[in-house]
Amino acid sequence: MNLKQRIKAFSKLGDFISQFSDKNIQKKENIPFNDLFFDGFKHQLKLAQENNRWFNTDNLNFSLNGWAKSLTENNINTWLEKYNFNTVPPKKVAIIMAGNIPLVGFHDFISVLISGHDVVVKQSSNDKHLLPFLAKYLEHVEPEFKSKITFIEGKLENFDAVIATGSDNTARYFEYYFKDKPSIIRKNRNSVAILTGNENNEELEGLAEDIFRYYGLGCRNVSKLYVPKDYDFQNFFQAMYKWKDVINDHKYANNYDYNKAVYLMSEFDILENGFLMIKEDSSFSSPIATIFYEYYNDVIELKKHLNSRKTDIQCIVSKNLIDYEIVFGNTQTPNLWDYADNVDTVEFLLKI
């Protein structure tokens, strides 16, 4: 199976996924093996929701819509055009996946297979239904994938390299356990936004998307704001209001109530609007239903500070302040070439 065949297979997978990228799921014509897989994937989406209540219909649709848009032949070719795949001997690459948002390990899965390697997947119990089904579809589209994809639940054995994602604590274990293997080990990261006070309502509503999408559980979700001294949060809270219905989700509401009680008992100063709290705090990682904020006096000094903490930061949202900034509202729509932790996964895979 050559690179062109792999690209074609993944673009067909994107076509299949596109049927499920809206809450009004619609079966399309001319999708290969649709009669065999369409209803089955609908059932897997139902199971995913039942298994993990954070995976509601809206978030599942959003994730699938992003992958459907990414997995086109044009996008895949653009992603891969700078690499040389001609001299890559096939290796067996293990992936240990997180389960915080739907299909969070999908990019690693695609990267391994598109590079010509075999993949061994150890999934999180929080996100175990979707990827094996999509892998089966991929195997029908391109039968040569059948010998290249393995899912396991037990101990990882017989692999040449590993990509592992977890918390700071599990990362220390990964680093020790995989010390003799080529590896990418991902730790906790968070995303931040820099506000100047000149943002319009559209930009602040985009920031709301960056904060609330996936209930704030992703590393690309904004969990910390940097604001100028005497910043007025009124416009910020007005823009957040479009997400007010998030409080109707009982898991989110339970987190909101618990964290609010902790803050009040600890006599912390907080601002809140009934579904979101903001708290002045120097930390990056804020609890669910909470955003931390910190004041800054000088943008240049702030840039230096953020650069010194770059290993803790996934994305920086701002407007015309930083070269590698992300536009408001776009943290959860990365391109195929936007790598987690800014580590080029394909380049790593081509060198193992």
Buried (B, 14 or more C-beta within 10 A) or exposed (E): EEBEEBBBBBBBBBBBBBBBBEEEBEEEEEBBEBEEBBEEBBEBBEBBBEBBEBBBEEBBBBBBBBBBBBBBBEBBEEBBEEBEBEEBEEBBBBBBBBBBBBBBBBBBBBBBBBBBBBBBBBBBEBBBBBBEBBBBBBBBBBEEBEEBBBEEEEEBEEBBBBBBBBEEEBBEEBEEBBEEBBBBBBBBBBBBBBBBEEBEEEBBBBBBBBBBBBBBBBBBBBBBBBBBEEBEBEBBBEBBEEBEEBBEBEEBBEBBEEBBEEBEEEEEEBBBBEBBBBBBBEEBBBBBBBBBBBEBEEBEEBBEEBEEEEEBBBBBBBBEBBEEBBEBBBBBBBEBBBBBBEEBBBEBBBEB
